[in-house]
């Protein structure tokens, strides 16, 4: 699938088409990309592949390698969006039911052995998202000259 021919417009919009439809590649809130039906393709597109453009597949999910979250630069959004002041913080409140069940879920996910192809794709997708988030968190702490919490061993 990574070698499937797609089209890239001059302003970086990706398209694919078949005999019946035109699709545009859109990013969702999970930093995953999905093909949506489009009315048309922009002119002056060049042929490429998802792999050449830095995309990767996790099962049927399309993700962009090494993509950093977008930065909000529009000053009108300043009242609605809180800027990140620090990295991820692991909760240490072991008496909180939500915290303890979340930590238990993390531990049991690591021990879980998928039983079918769908479960394997799901686990692979979560592990890839986890790896990406860990890399971003490590980069954050490196820039702040601080240490990162051990996500894999919650309380």
OpenMM code with the backbone's topology and positions (N, CA, C; nanometers):
from openmm import Vec3, app, unit

residues = "UNK UNK UNK UNK UNK UNK UNK UNK UNK UNK UNK UNK UNK UNK UNK UNK UNK UNK UNK UNK UNK UNK UNK UNK UNK UNK UNK UNK UNK UNK UNK UNK UNK UNK UNK UNK UNK UNK UNK UNK UNK UNK UNK UNK UNK UNK UNK UNK UNK UNK UNK UNK UNK UNK UNK UNK UNK UNK UNK UNK UNK UNK UNK UNK UNK UNK UNK UNK UNK UNK UNK UNK UNK UNK UNK UNK UNK UNK UNK UNK UNK UNK UNK UNK UNK UNK UNK UNK UNK UNK UNK UNK UNK UNK UNK UNK UNK UNK UNK UNK UNK UNK UNK UNK UNK UNK UNK UNK UNK UNK UNK UNK UNK UNK UNK UNK UNK UNK UNK UNK UNK UNK UNK UNK UNK UNK UNK UNK UNK UNK UNK UNK UNK UNK UNK UNK UNK UNK UNK UNK UNK UNK UNK UNK UNK UNK UNK UNK UNK UNK UNK UNK UNK UNK UNK".split()
positions = [
    Vec3(0.0808, -0.1198, 0.0000),
    Vec3(0.0000, 0.0000, 0.0000),
    Vec3(0.0850, 0.1261, 0.0000),
    Vec3(0.2035, 0.1235, 0.0639),
    Vec3(0.2898, 0.2416, 0.0679),
    Vec3(0.3369, 0.2833, -0.0706),
    Vec3(0.3431, 0.1860, -0.1632),
    Vec3(0.3933, 0.2155, -0.2970),
    Vec3(0.2820, 0.2526, -0.3941),
    Vec3(0.1599, 0.2661, -0.3432),
    Vec3(0.0467, 0.3048, -0.4275),
    Vec3(0.0719, 0.4453, -0.4822),
    Vec3(0.0467, 0.4642, -0.6110),
    Vec3(0.0668, 0.5939, -0.6738),
    Vec3(-0.0383, 0.6929, -0.6250),
    Vec3(0.0086, 0.8100, -0.5826),
    Vec3(-0.0795, 0.9183, -0.5410),
    Vec3(-0.0327, 1.0451, -0.6111),
    Vec3(-0.1057, 1.1525, -0.5916),
    Vec3(-0.0698, 1.2815, -0.6495),
    Vec3(-0.0503, 1.3817, -0.5372),
    Vec3(0.0516, 1.4693, -0.5514),
    Vec3(0.0768, 1.5762, -0.4536),
    Vec3(0.0644, 1.7094, -0.5252),
    Vec3(-0.0189, 1.7991, -0.4711),
    Vec3(-0.0352, 1.9312, -0.5315),
    Vec3(0.0825, 2.0205, -0.4931),
    Vec3(0.0906, 2.1359, -0.5552),
    Vec3(0.1994, 2.2299, -0.5263),
    Vec3(0.1986, 2.2745, -0.3807),
    Vec3(0.0793, 2.2789, -0.3181),
    Vec3(0.0724, 2.3220, -0.1781),
    Vec3(0.0637, 2.2047, -0.0795),
    Vec3(0.1047, 2.0843, -0.1239),
    Vec3(0.1194, 1.9709, -0.0334),
    Vec3(-0.0074, 1.8959, 0.0011),
    Vec3(-0.1076, 1.9025, -0.0834),
    Vec3(-0.2296, 1.8244, -0.0623),
    Vec3(-0.2166, 1.6963, -0.1438),
    Vec3(-0.2532, 1.5833, -0.0806),
    Vec3(-0.2376, 1.4529, -0.1445),
    Vec3(-0.3719, 1.4002, -0.1946),
    Vec3(-0.3690, 1.3423, -0.3140),
    Vec3(-0.4887, 1.2882, -0.3773),
    Vec3(-0.4612, 1.1476, -0.4279),
    Vec3(-0.5671, 1.0709, -0.4378),
    Vec3(-0.5633, 0.9451, -0.5118),
    Vec3(-0.6957, 0.9347, -0.5848),
    Vec3(-0.6956, 0.8571, -0.6894),
    Vec3(-0.8198, 0.8423, -0.7648),
    Vec3(-0.8309, 0.7025, -0.8216),
    Vec3(-0.9543, 0.6616, -0.8419),
    Vec3(-0.9823, 0.5388, -0.9136),
    Vec3(-1.0821, 0.5746, -1.0231),
    Vec3(-1.1343, 0.4757, -1.0896),
    Vec3(-1.2237, 0.5051, -1.2026),
    Vec3(-1.3518, 0.5757, -1.1601),
    Vec3(-1.3908, 0.5646, -1.0325),
    Vec3(-1.5175, 0.6228, -0.9873),
    Vec3(-1.5049, 0.7481, -0.9019),
    Vec3(-1.3976, 0.7581, -0.8226),
    Vec3(-1.3885, 0.8666, -0.7236),
    Vec3(-1.2496, 0.9286, -0.7163),
    Vec3(-1.2484, 1.0503, -0.6602),
    Vec3(-1.1257, 1.1210, -0.6251),
    Vec3(-1.1245, 1.1325, -0.4738),
    Vec3(-1.0083, 1.1088, -0.4119),
    Vec3(-0.9959, 1.1157, -0.2662),
    Vec3(-0.8856, 1.2138, -0.2301),
    Vec3(-0.9042, 1.2814, -0.1160),
    Vec3(-0.8027, 1.3707, -0.0619),
    Vec3(-0.7625, 1.3146, 0.0748),
    Vec3(-0.6345, 1.3267, 0.1095),
    Vec3(-0.5829, 1.2742, 0.2362),
    Vec3(-0.5964, 1.3823, 0.3437),
    Vec3(-0.6710, 1.3511, 0.4487),
    Vec3(-0.6946, 1.4454, 0.5580),
    Vec3(-0.6459, 1.3857, 0.6897),
    Vec3(-0.5949, 1.4714, 0.7783),
    Vec3(-0.5479, 1.4279, 0.9098),
    Vec3(-0.6598, 1.4418, 1.0111),
    Vec3(-0.6768, 1.3396, 1.0979),
    Vec3(-0.7778, 1.3482, 1.2027),
    Vec3(-0.7126, 1.3898, 1.3349),
    Vec3(-0.7915, 1.3960, 1.4412),
    Vec3(-0.7408, 1.4451, 1.5697),
    Vec3(-0.6388, 1.3521, 1.6338),
    Vec3(-0.6275, 1.2287, 1.5851),
    Vec3(-0.5321, 1.1337, 1.6397),
    Vec3(-0.4009, 1.1330, 1.5626),
    Vec3(-0.3787, 1.2331, 1.4779),
    Vec3(-0.2611, 1.2424, 1.3920),
    Vec3(-0.2520, 1.1235, 1.2981),
    Vec3(-0.3673, 1.0756, 1.2585),
    Vec3(-0.3758, 0.9691, 1.1601),
    Vec3(-0.4399, 1.0298, 1.0360),
    Vec3(-0.4082, 0.9728, 0.9220),
    Vec3(-0.4592, 1.0259, 0.7962),
    Vec3(-0.5623, 0.9312, 0.7376),
    Vec3(-0.6642, 0.9903, 0.6747),
    Vec3(-0.7723, 0.9126, 0.6156),
    Vec3(-0.8042, 0.9692, 0.4782),
    Vec3(-0.8428, 0.8824, 0.3871),
    Vec3(-0.8857, 0.9255, 0.2542),
    Vec3(-1.0321, 0.9655, 0.2616),
    Vec3(-1.0626, 1.0870, 0.2161),
    Vec3(-1.2002, 1.1344, 0.2089),
    Vec3(-1.2337, 1.1651, 0.0639),
    Vec3(-1.3577, 1.1440, 0.0271),
    Vec3(-1.3999, 1.1735, -0.1100),
    Vec3(-1.3885, 1.3238, -0.1350),
    Vec3(-1.3388, 1.3579, -0.2521),
    Vec3(-1.3199, 1.4975, -0.2918),
    Vec3(-1.3914, 1.5231, -0.4235),
    Vec3(-1.4222, 1.6481, -0.4490),
    Vec3(-1.4889, 1.6850, -0.5735),
    Vec3(-1.3930, 1.6891, -0.6911),
    Vec3(-1.2684, 1.7296, -0.6652),
    Vec3(-1.1742, 1.7463, -0.7758),
    Vec3(-1.0304, 1.7394, -0.7251),
    Vec3(-0.9385, 1.7373, -0.8193),
    Vec3(-0.7945, 1.7391, -0.7907),
    Vec3(-0.7396, 1.8725, -0.8393),
    Vec3(-0.6521, 1.9333, -0.7601),
    Vec3(-0.5887, 2.0573, -0.8036),
    Vec3(-0.5023, 2.0310, -0.9256),
    Vec3(-0.4794, 2.1330, -1.0029),
    Vec3(-0.3940, 2.1201, -1.1209),
    Vec3(-0.2469, 2.1201, -1.0800),
    Vec3(-0.1618, 2.0824, -1.1729),
    Vec3(-0.0157, 2.0810, -1.1529),
    Vec3(0.0293, 1.9883, -1.0404),
    Vec3(-0.0330, 1.8719, -1.0273),
    Vec3(0.0085, 1.7725, -0.9269),
    Vec3(0.1207, 1.6867, -0.9845),
    Vec3(0.2056, 1.6359, -0.8954),
    Vec3(0.3110, 1.5438, -0.9360),
    Vec3(0.2805, 1.4061, -0.8786),
    Vec3(0.3198, 1.3030, -0.9494),
    Vec3(0.2967, 1.1669, -0.9041),
    Vec3(0.4041, 1.1285, -0.8029),
    Vec3(0.3618, 1.0617, -0.6964),
    Vec3(0.4524, 1.0172, -0.5912),
    Vec3(0.3889, 0.8952, -0.5237),
    Vec3(0.4441, 0.8531, -0.4109),
    Vec3(0.3849, 0.7456, -0.3311),
    Vec3(0.3791, 0.7908, -0.1856),
    Vec3(0.2967, 0.7255, -0.1063),
    Vec3(0.2899, 0.7582, 0.0358),
    Vec3(0.4251, 0.7370, 0.1025),
    Vec3(0.4935, 0.6298, 0.0646),
    Vec3(0.6244, 0.5992, 0.1229),
    Vec3(0.7244, 0.7109, 0.0943),
    Vec3(0.7279, 0.7583, -0.0314),
    Vec3(0.8203, 0.8667, -0.0679),
    Vec3(0.7892, 0.9963, 0.0055),
    Vec3(0.6642, 1.0134, 0.0466),
    Vec3(0.6228, 1.1352, 0.1161),
    Vec3(0.6357, 1.1231, 0.2679),
    Vec3(0.6889, 1.0096, 0.3161),
    Vec3(0.7136, 0.9938, 0.4595),
    Vec3(0.5976, 0.9376, 0.5383),
    Vec3(0.5031, 0.8741, 0.4690),
    Vec3(0.3898, 0.8123, 0.5374),
    Vec3(0.4180, 0.6646, 0.5607),
    Vec3(0.3506, 0.6084, 0.6607),
    Vec3(0.3664, 0.4674, 0.6924),
    Vec3(0.2300, 0.4109, 0.7282),
    Vec3(0.2126, 0.2805, 0.7088),
    Vec3(0.0878, 0.2138, 0.7432),
    Vec3(0.1055, 0.1334, 0.8705),
    Vec3(0.0065, 0.1422, 0.9586),
    Vec3(-0.0047, 0.0537, 1.0735),
    Vec3(-0.1394, -0.0136, 1.0547),
    Vec3(-0.1368, -0.1346, 1.0028),
    Vec3(-0.2619, -0.1987, 0.9628),
    Vec3(-0.3211, -0.1195, 0.8478),
    Vec3(-0.4405, -0.0674, 0.8672),
    Vec3(-0.5046, 0.0146, 0.7647),
    Vec3(-0.4939, 0.1631, 0.7964),
    Vec3(-0.4228, 0.1972, 0.9028),
    Vec3(-0.4090, 0.3359, 0.9460),
    Vec3(-0.2868, 0.3978, 0.8789),
    Vec3(-0.3027, 0.5201, 0.8270),
    Vec3(-0.1926, 0.5927, 0.7629),
    Vec3(-0.1413, 0.6955, 0.8629),
    Vec3(-0.0101, 0.6975, 0.8842),
    Vec3(0.0514, 0.7939, 0.9748),
    Vec3(0.1715, 0.8562, 0.9069),
    Vec3(0.2051, 0.9786, 0.9449),
    Vec3(0.3213, 1.0480, 0.8898),
    Vec3(0.4360, 1.0293, 0.9879),
    Vec3(0.5496, 0.9826, 0.9379),
    Vec3(0.6659, 0.9621, 1.0234),
    Vec3(0.7232, 1.0955, 1.0680),
    Vec3(0.7654, 1.1008, 1.1933),
    Vec3(0.8341, 1.2174, 1.2499),
    Vec3(0.7547, 1.3462, 1.2375),
    Vec3(0.6230, 1.3377, 1.2477),
    Vec3(0.5414, 1.4583, 1.2387),
    Vec3(0.5247, 1.5183, 1.3767),
    Vec3(0.5584, 1.6445, 1.3887),
    Vec3(0.5417, 1.7148, 1.5144),
    Vec3(0.4038, 1.7802, 1.5160),
    Vec3(0.3440, 1.7993, 1.6335),
    Vec3(0.2131, 1.8628, 1.6395),
    Vec3(0.2191, 2.0059, 1.5874),
    Vec3(0.1111, 2.0522, 1.5251),
    Vec3(0.1120, 2.1874, 1.4710),
    Vec3(0.1182, 2.2914, 1.5817),
    Vec3(0.1799, 2.4031, 1.5529),
    Vec3(0.1892, 2.5134, 1.6474),
    Vec3(0.0790, 2.6137, 1.6161),
    Vec3(0.0100, 2.6599, 1.7181),
    Vec3(-0.0967, 2.7576, 1.6994),
    Vec3(-0.0318, 2.8958, 1.6921),
    Vec3(-0.0526, 2.9645, 1.5807),
    Vec3(0.0064, 3.0973, 1.5649),
    Vec3(-0.0999, 3.2051, 1.5535),
    Vec3(-0.2236, 3.1677, 1.5369),
    Vec3(-0.3320, 3.2628, 1.5224),
    Vec3(-0.3629, 3.3238, 1.6587),
    Vec3(-0.3410, 3.4547, 1.6741),
    Vec3(-0.3593, 3.5190, 1.8043),
    Vec3(-0.5051, 3.5186, 1.8492),
    Vec3(-0.5991, 3.5044, 1.7578),
    Vec3(-0.7400, 3.5025, 1.7975),
    Vec3(-0.7739, 3.3758, 1.8750),
    Vec3(-0.6944, 3.2713, 1.8608),
    Vec3(-0.7207, 3.1464, 1.9321),
    Vec3(-0.6566, 3.1468, 2.0704),
    Vec3(-0.5782, 3.2464, 2.1009),
    Vec3(-0.5055, 3.2510, 2.2270),
    Vec3(-0.5923, 3.2390, 2.3499),
    Vec3(-0.7160, 3.2886, 2.3440),
    Vec3(-0.8047, 3.2814, 2.4597),
    Vec3(-0.8634, 3.1427, 2.4802),
    Vec3(-0.8571, 3.0574, 2.3788),
    Vec3(-0.9218, 2.9272, 2.3851),
    Vec3(-0.8236, 2.8121, 2.4011),
    Vec3(-0.6998, 2.8329, 2.3647),
    Vec3(-0.6020, 2.7249, 2.3668),
    Vec3(-0.4956, 2.7553, 2.4707),
    Vec3(-0.4765, 2.6620, 2.5611),
    Vec3(-0.3752, 2.6783, 2.6644),
    Vec3(-0.2453, 2.6204, 2.6118),
    Vec3(-0.1376, 2.7009, 2.6155),
    Vec3(-0.0094, 2.6506, 2.5696),
    Vec3(0.0460, 2.5506, 2.6695),
    Vec3(0.1162, 2.4528, 2.6165),
    Vec3(0.1743, 2.3503, 2.7004),
    Vec3(0.2893, 2.4102, 2.7795),
    Vec3(0.2843, 2.3963, 2.9105),
    Vec3(0.3898, 2.4532, 2.9931),
    Vec3(0.4876, 2.3465, 3.0400),
    Vec3(0.4543, 2.2226, 3.0227),
    Vec3(0.5420, 2.1163, 3.0666),
    Vec3(0.5052, 1.9869, 3.0004),
    Vec3(0.5911, 1.8892, 3.0163),
    Vec3(0.5672, 1.7594, 2.9555),
    Vec3(0.4643, 1.6794, 3.0329),
    Vec3(0.4566, 1.5541, 2.9990),
    Vec3(0.3643, 1.4625, 3.0637),
    Vec3(0.4059, 1.4420, 3.2086),
    Vec3(0.3097, 1.4376, 3.2985),
    Vec3(0.3378, 1.4111, 3.4396),
    Vec3(0.2610, 1.2873, 3.4822),
    Vec3(0.3311, 1.1915, 3.5366),
    Vec3(0.2695, 1.0681, 3.5849),
    Vec3(0.2067, 1.0957, 3.7208),
    Vec3(0.0814, 1.0568, 3.7360),
    Vec3(0.0139, 1.0751, 3.8637),
    Vec3(0.0640, 0.9709, 3.9633),
    Vec3(0.0854, 1.0133, 4.0847),
    Vec3(0.1325, 0.9218, 4.1880),
    Vec3(0.0252, 0.8949, 4.2927),
    Vec3(-0.0954, 0.9422, 4.2693),
    Vec3(-0.2039, 0.9242, 4.3654),
    Vec3(-0.2600, 0.7827, 4.3530),
    Vec3(-0.2024, 0.6889, 4.4256),
    Vec3(-0.2444, 0.5487, 4.4167),
    Vec3(-0.3805, 0.5247, 4.4814),
    Vec3(-0.4312, 0.6198, 4.5566),
    Vec3(-0.5635, 0.6055, 4.6178),
    Vec3(-0.6759, 0.6488, 4.5233),
    Vec3(-0.6419, 0.7123, 4.4133),
    Vec3(-0.7406, 0.7559, 4.3158),
    Vec3(-0.7769, 0.6368, 4.2267),
    Vec3(-0.9062, 0.6032, 4.2190),
    Vec3(-0.9503, 0.4850, 4.1429),
    Vec3(-0.9156, 0.4977, 3.9951),
    Vec3(-0.9359, 0.6162, 3.9363),
    Vec3(-0.9053, 0.6356, 3.7949),
    Vec3(-0.7570, 0.6114, 3.7668),
    Vec3(-0.6709, 0.6667, 3.8530),
    Vec3(-0.5263, 0.6507, 3.8349),
    Vec3(-0.4868, 0.5043, 3.8461),
    Vec3(-0.5357, 0.4373, 3.9472),
    Vec3(-0.4954, 0.2973, 3.9664),
    Vec3(-0.5474, 0.2079, 3.8534),
    Vec3(-0.6700, 0.2307, 3.8056),
    Vec3(-0.7202, 0.1477, 3.6950),
    Vec3(-0.6486, 0.1802, 3.5639),
    Vec3(-0.6116, 0.3061, 3.5446),
    Vec3(-0.5364, 0.3419, 3.4236),
    Vec3(-0.3993, 0.2758, 3.4245),
    Vec3(-0.3313, 0.2802, 3.5374),
    Vec3(-0.1995, 0.2167, 3.5478),
    Vec3(-0.2110, 0.0650, 3.5298),
    Vec3(-0.3155, 0.0063, 3.5834),
    Vec3(-0.3367, -0.1383, 3.5656),
    Vec3(-0.3611, -0.1711, 3.4183),
    Vec3(-0.4341, -0.0845, 3.3488),
    Vec3(-0.4599, -0.1057, 3.2057),
    Vec3(-0.3310, -0.0991, 3.1247),
    Vec3(-0.2416, -0.0077, 3.1599),
    Vec3(-0.1128, 0.0030, 3.0897),
    Vec3(-0.0327, -0.1256, 3.1087),
    Vec3(-0.0288, -0.1747, 3.2320),
    Vec3(0.0456, -0.2979, 3.2589),
    Vec3(-0.0156, -0.4177, 3.1858),
    Vec3(-0.1478, -0.4288, 3.1854),
    Vec3(-0.2082, -0.5452, 3.1200),
    Vec3(-0.1999, -0.5345, 2.9680),
    Vec3(-0.1986, -0.4148, 2.9115),
    Vec3(-0.1814, -0.4001, 2.7668),
    Vec3(-0.0460, -0.4569, 2.7245),
    Vec3(0.0569, -0.4293, 2.8032),
    Vec3(0.1906, -0.4810, 2.7707),
    Vec3(0.1957, -0.6336, 2.7727),
    Vec3(0.1133, -0.6965, 2.8546),
    Vec3(0.1106, -0.8424, 2.8652),
    Vec3(0.0150, -0.9077, 2.7656),
    Vec3(-0.0712, -0.8278, 2.7047),
    Vec3(-0.1756, -0.8787, 2.6154),
    Vec3(-0.1161, -0.9384, 2.4882),
    Vec3(-0.1610, -1.0570, 2.4533),
    Vec3(-0.1197, -1.1228, 2.3289),
    Vec3(-0.2405, -1.1256, 2.2362),
    Vec3(-0.2358, -1.0483, 2.1263),
    Vec3(-0.3491, -1.0438, 2.0334),
    Vec3(-0.3793, -1.1826, 1.9761),
    Vec3(-0.5088, -1.2093, 1.9541),
    Vec3(-0.5507, -1.3409, 1.9083),
    Vec3(-0.5863, -1.3460, 1.7605),
    Vec3(-0.6024, -1.2320, 1.6958),
    Vec3(-0.6369, -1.2332, 1.5534),
    Vec3(-0.5724, -1.1123, 1.4841),
    Vec3(-0.5892, -1.1040, 1.3536),
    Vec3(-0.5244, -0.9987, 1.2753),
    Vec3(-0.5711, -0.8594, 1.3160),
    Vec3(-0.6992, -0.8441, 1.3434),
    Vec3(-0.7507, -0.7136, 1.3832),
    Vec3(-0.6886, -0.6686, 1.5158),
    Vec3(-0.6805, -0.7584, 1.6119),
    Vec3(-0.6197, -0.7253, 1.7405),
    Vec3(-0.4708, -0.6936, 1.7247),
    Vec3(-0.4020, -0.7650, 1.6351),
    Vec3(-0.2598, -0.7376, 1.6097),
    Vec3(-0.2419, -0.5982, 1.5506),
    Vec3(-0.3304, -0.5606, 1.4563),
    Vec3(-0.3230, -0.4259, 1.3974),
    Vec3(-0.3482, -0.3203, 1.5036),
    Vec3(-0.4472, -0.3459, 1.5888),
    Vec3(-0.4794, -0.2514, 1.6951),
    Vec3(-0.3611, -0.2342, 1.7898),
    Vec3(-0.3034, -0.3444, 1.8343),
    Vec3(-0.1910, -0.3356, 1.9280),
    Vec3(-0.0720, -0.2655, 1.8623),
    Vec3(-0.0475, -0.2966, 1.7359),
    Vec3(0.0616, -0.2320, 1.6630),
    Vec3(0.0394, -0.0815, 1.6524),
    Vec3(-0.0848, -0.0403, 1.6245),
    Vec3(-0.1163, 0.1014, 1.6133),
    Vec3(-0.0923, 0.1724, 1.7463),
    Vec3(-0.1393, 0.1140, 1.8561),
    Vec3(-0.1209, 0.1746, 1.9886),
    Vec3(0.0283, 0.1828, 2.0234),
    Vec3(0.1039, 0.0769, 1.9950),
    Vec3(0.2471, 0.0782, 2.0244),
    Vec3(0.3194, 0.1841, 1.9426),
    Vec3(0.2768, 0.2031, 1.8186),
    Vec3(0.3391, 0.3064, 1.7350),
    Vec3(0.3064, 0.4466, 1.7875),
    Vec3(0.1815, 0.4682, 1.8296),
    Vec3(0.1447, 0.5968, 1.8888),
    Vec3(0.2226, 0.6206, 2.0188),
    Vec3(0.2379, 0.5138, 2.0973),
    Vec3(0.3124, 0.5235, 2.2224),
    Vec3(0.4590, 0.5601, 2.1955),
    Vec3(0.5175, 0.4965, 2.0952),
    Vec3(0.6568, 0.5247, 2.0595),
    Vec3(0.6726, 0.6696, 2.0143),
    Vec3(0.5767, 0.7166, 1.9356),
    Vec3(0.5803, 0.8540, 1.8867),
    Vec3(0.5678, 0.9537, 2.0022),
    Vec3(0.4740, 0.9281, 2.0946),
    Vec3(0.4550, 1.0166, 2.2099),
    Vec3(0.5774, 1.0149, 2.3009),
    Vec3(0.6371, 0.8983, 2.3190),
    Vec3(0.7577, 0.8874, 2.4024),
    Vec3(0.8722, 0.9660, 2.3406),
    Vec3(0.8865, 0.9587, 2.2092),
    Vec3(0.9922, 1.0335, 2.1406),
    Vec3(0.9715, 1.1843, 2.1578),
    Vec3(0.8458, 1.2301, 2.1421),
    Vec3(0.8167, 1.3722, 2.1600),
    Vec3(0.8436, 1.4157, 2.3033),
    Vec3(0.8067, 1.3311, 2.3994),
    Vec3(0.8288, 1.3627, 2.5404),
    Vec3(0.9788, 1.3666, 2.5719),
    Vec3(1.0540, 1.2714, 2.5178),
    Vec3(1.1987, 1.2686, 2.5375),
    Vec3(1.2633, 1.3946, 2.4796),
    Vec3(1.2174, 1.4361, 2.3628),
    Vec3(1.2697, 1.5580, 2.2987),
    Vec3(1.2384, 1.6813, 2.3838),
    Vec3(1.1170, 1.6845, 2.4388),
    Vec3(1.0786, 1.7948, 2.5270),
    Vec3(1.1740, 1.8031, 2.6462),
    Vec3(1.1976, 1.6886, 2.7132),
    Vec3(1.2847, 1.6891, 2.8307),
    Vec3(1.4298, 1.7179, 2.7939),
    Vec3(1.4729, 1.6713, 2.6779),
    Vec3(1.6097, 1.7009, 2.6336),
    Vec3(1.6281, 1.8519, 2.6184),
    Vec3(1.5305, 1.9178, 2.5569),
    Vec3(1.5387, 2.0628, 2.5370),
    Vec3(1.5319, 2.1394, 2.6684),
    Vec3(1.4640, 2.0837, 2.7685),
    Vec3(1.4524, 2.1463, 2.9005),
    Vec3(1.5636, 2.1014, 2.9950),
    Vec3(1.6508, 2.0115, 2.9466),
    Vec3(1.7603, 1.9550, 3.0272),
    Vec3(1.7072, 1.8926, 3.1567),
    Vec3(1.6022, 1.8120, 3.1419),
    Vec3(1.5427, 1.7440, 3.2570),
    Vec3(1.5287, 1.5958, 3.2254),
    Vec3(1.4790, 1.5199, 3.3219),
    Vec3(1.4621, 1.3756, 3.3046),
    Vec3(1.3171, 1.3416, 3.2750),
    Vec3(1.3003, 1.2362, 3.1986),
    Vec3(1.1679, 1.1900, 3.1597),
    Vec3(1.1220, 1.0790, 3.2535),
    Vec3(0.9911, 1.0791, 3.2863),
    Vec3(0.9333, 0.9711, 3.3679),
    Vec3(0.9374, 0.8400, 3.2893),
    Vec3(0.9345, 0.7299, 3.3606),
    Vec3(0.9299, 0.5976, 3.2992),
    Vec3(0.7834, 0.5595, 3.2754),
    Vec3(0.7362, 0.5788, 3.1517),
    Vec3(0.5972, 0.5520, 3.1175),
    Vec3(0.5622, 0.4046, 3.1279),
    Vec3(0.6582, 0.3184, 3.1065),
    Vec3(0.6300, 0.1746, 3.0986),
    Vec3(0.6125, 0.1119, 3.2358),
    Vec3(0.6484, 0.1810, 3.3402),
    Vec3(0.6387, 0.1243, 3.4753),
    Vec3(0.5627, 0.2169, 3.5681),
    Vec3(0.4316, 0.2363, 3.5430),
    Vec3(0.3562, 0.3213, 3.6348),
    Vec3(0.3436, 0.2552, 3.7717),
    Vec3(0.3090, 0.3322, 3.8662),
    Vec3(0.2964, 0.2858, 4.0049),
    Vec3(0.1995, 0.1695, 4.0151),
] * unit.nanometer
topology = app.Topology()
chain = topology.addChain("A")
for resn in residues:
    res = topology.addResidue(resn, chain)
    for name in ("N", "CA", "C"):
        topology.addAtom(name, app.Element.getBySymbol(name[0]), res)
